[in-house]
């Protein structure tokens, strides 16, 4: 039995949810998202709540039950509040800035890195050593943050590179004389 799947998902105020067959859509102040539900899961909408139940007793049905509930919850939170990830730029001369719909990164290479910002994602640089990525889709926000971080991962000796704000970098001791 899925403990997560048993819980119903409350629909926040100002969010409209429609379920047609396997397609589920949510509209809110931050945008509009849709997802396909798994064939092994049924969803019912009643009194401002979404309830999920497995169809059958197969192992896949039980697995999809909790996953679909969590995806629906993330979708509702995303269209209501949105998600964000913050990257920190560490290193001498390393900086980031947004020019139009392009993120420009100077990361100690011989050239600038230009990252085109996807349509439904907002990137903001409050100061040259911070990048804030936000949007309604949790998966897409995380994917964009990972793609940007991949340009210069933090190294273990000095910690130079792009890192998440809540990330801990295990530091190694350098050479000894």
VENTAZI-V242223 format. One record per residue. N is the residue number from 0. RES is the residue in three letters. SS is DSSP state (2 for helix, 1 for strand, 0 for the rest). OMEGA is omega in whole degrees, -180 to 180 (NA if undefined). Layout:
N	RES	SS	OMEGA
N	RES	SS	OMEGA
//
This chain:
0	UNK	0	179
1	UNK	0	177
2	UNK	2	179
3	UNK	2	-178
4	UNK	2	-179
5	UNK	2	-178
6	UNK	0	176
7	UNK	0	-178
8	UNK	1	178
9	UNK	1	178
10	UNK	0	-178
11	UNK	0	177
12	UNK	0	179
13	UNK	0	179
14	UNK	0	177
15	UNK	1	-180
16	UNK	1	175
17	UNK	1	178
18	UNK	1	178
19	UNK	1	-179
20	UNK	0	-180
21	UNK	0	-176
22	UNK	1	178
23	UNK	1	-179
24	UNK	1	176
25	UNK	1	177
26	UNK	1	-180
27	UNK	1	-178
28	UNK	0	-178
29	UNK	0	179
30	UNK	1	-178
31	UNK	1	179
32	UNK	1	175
33	UNK	1	178
34	UNK	1	175
35	UNK	1	177
36	UNK	0	178
37	UNK	0	-180
38	UNK	0	-176
39	UNK	0	-175
40	UNK	1	174
41	UNK	1	-179
42	UNK	1	176
43	UNK	1	-179
44	UNK	1	180
45	UNK	1	174
46	UNK	0	178
47	UNK	0	180
48	UNK	1	172
49	UNK	1	178
50	UNK	1	-179
51	UNK	1	178
52	UNK	1	178
53	UNK	1	174
54	UNK	0	-177
55	UNK	0	-177
56	UNK	0	-180
57	UNK	0	179
58	UNK	2	179
59	UNK	2	179
60	UNK	2	179
61	UNK	2	180
62	UNK	2	-179
63	UNK	2	-178
64	UNK	2	-179
65	UNK	2	-179
66	UNK	2	-179
67	UNK	2	178
68	UNK	2	180
69	UNK	2	178
70	UNK	2	178
71	UNK	2	178
72	UNK	2	178
73	UNK	2	179
74	UNK	2	-180
75	UNK	2	177
76	UNK	2	-179
77	UNK	2	-179
78	UNK	2	179
79	UNK	2	-175
80	UNK	0	-176
81	UNK	0	179
82	UNK	1	177
83	UNK	1	173
84	UNK	1	180
85	UNK	1	176
86	UNK	1	178
87	UNK	1	-180
88	UNK	1	180
89	UNK	1	177
90	UNK	0	180
91	UNK	0	180
92	UNK	0	178
93	UNK	0	178
94	UNK	1	-180
95	UNK	1	175
96	UNK	1	179
97	UNK	1	176
98	UNK	1	-178
99	UNK	0	179
100	UNK	0	-180
101	UNK	1	173
102	UNK	1	-179
103	UNK	1	-178
104	UNK	1	171
105	UNK	1	-173
106	UNK	0	176
107	UNK	0	177
108	UNK	0	-179
109	UNK	0	-178
110	UNK	0	174
111	UNK	0	174
112	UNK	1	179
113	UNK	1	-180
114	UNK	1	178
115	UNK	1	-178
116	UNK	0	177
117	UNK	0	-173
118	UNK	0	-173
119	UNK	0	179
120	UNK	1	177
121	UNK	1	176
122	UNK	1	-178
123	UNK	1	176
124	UNK	0	-180
125	UNK	0	171
126	UNK	0	-172
127	UNK	0	-179
128	UNK	0	179
129	UNK	1	177
130	UNK	1	178
131	UNK	1	-179
132	UNK	1	-178
133	UNK	1	179
134	UNK	1	-177
135	UNK	0	-175
136	UNK	0	-176
137	UNK	2	-178
138	UNK	2	-177
139	UNK	2	177
140	UNK	2	178
141	UNK	2	180
142	UNK	2	180
143	UNK	2	179
144	UNK	2	179
145	UNK	2	179
146	UNK	2	179
147	UNK	2	-180
148	UNK	2	-177
149	UNK	0	179
150	UNK	0	178
151	UNK	0	179
152	UNK	1	180
153	UNK	0	-180
154	UNK	0	-169
155	UNK	0	-175
156	UNK	0	179
157	UNK	0	-180
158	UNK	0	-180
159	UNK	0	178
160	UNK	1	178
161	UNK	1	178
162	UNK	1	173
163	UNK	1	-178
164	UNK	0	-178
165	UNK	0	-177
166	UNK	0	176
167	UNK	0	178
168	UNK	0	177
169	UNK	0	-176
170	UNK	0	178
171	UNK	0	176
172	UNK	0	-178
173	UNK	0	179
174	UNK	0	176
175	UNK	0	180
176	UNK	0	NA
//
